[in-house]
Amino acid sequence: MKKLINDPADVVPEALAGIEAAHPDLRVDHANKVVHRADLPRPGKVGLVSGGGSGHEPLHGGFVGLGMLDAACAGEVFTSPVPDQVLAATKLADSGAGVLHVVKNYTGDVMNFEMAAELAESETGSRVVSVVTDDDVAVQDSTWTAGRRGVGVTVLLEKIAGAAAEQGRSLDEVAEVARRVEANGRSMGVALTSCTVPAVGHPTFELGEDEMELGVGIHGEPGRERVPLAPARDIAAMLVEPVLADLPFGRGDRVLCFLNGLGGTPLIELYVLYNEVHRILTGSGIDVARSLVGPYITSLDMAGSSVTLLRVDDELLSLWDAPVRTPALRWGV
């Protein structure tokens, strides 16, 4: 294992210290491992809180800032944050207008965010609403989920709902936007290699040089099947076709196309793959209204990619285009 770390046990706190040092507009509650905006509270603004296991950076701490999250809690690598962490993040984000929890559909995340919401409401009287993402079409149940996994739509939801909150909309209005994003997005991924968890020191699973895992989860969970390695044009079809069929998407639909890198795939390869994805979509009569390409929800050093399609309307596009200033997404400001 070759990694730019000190002690594997210190990876998460030292990474959070690095985030704080690199971004003066963010603060870190080191006791609770929570990244939050430095300008909190924001009176009258709905707070947005998310979080999950570390190892998926920039998700979630890299999306804290103007136009996205107010706070994000970091669990240990591939481990859900505990309720106390989520509660601390919720209290930091609460500016008096309520708090929206954005939760990926993993059993630990769902349970711990629910417990934290109950604690926040009983301790402070805060109103907390949760929206759970479950956009992965690859499998119905997996190692850590009952139902589909939450993956790429999480990034798009945090941006779009974050813009709605920044406009001063109510908690119910922000939650409605978030639910629309969740209902209209689907994702599918593929892995070319495993990832290596620092505390473990060896790959999570083994893939042959001529194999890939179709439908892999972001923690290295098994996917639909292990298939022979293929050219980018064939991989694009393997990812896009199940996504198109699931919603289903149809001719004339406008979509935001998010092609995500899983951590170990260079951008040159992601753009090769995006070109093939774009070709399939336009050939199917689908209007690619916006795109996002890059490693935004990763699996440590895994080589691979995922495709997320979000069906959009004028309002969702306007919220996507709204100003954002975070470590990982930044435009319009």
Disulfide bonds with the S-S distance in Angstrom:
none
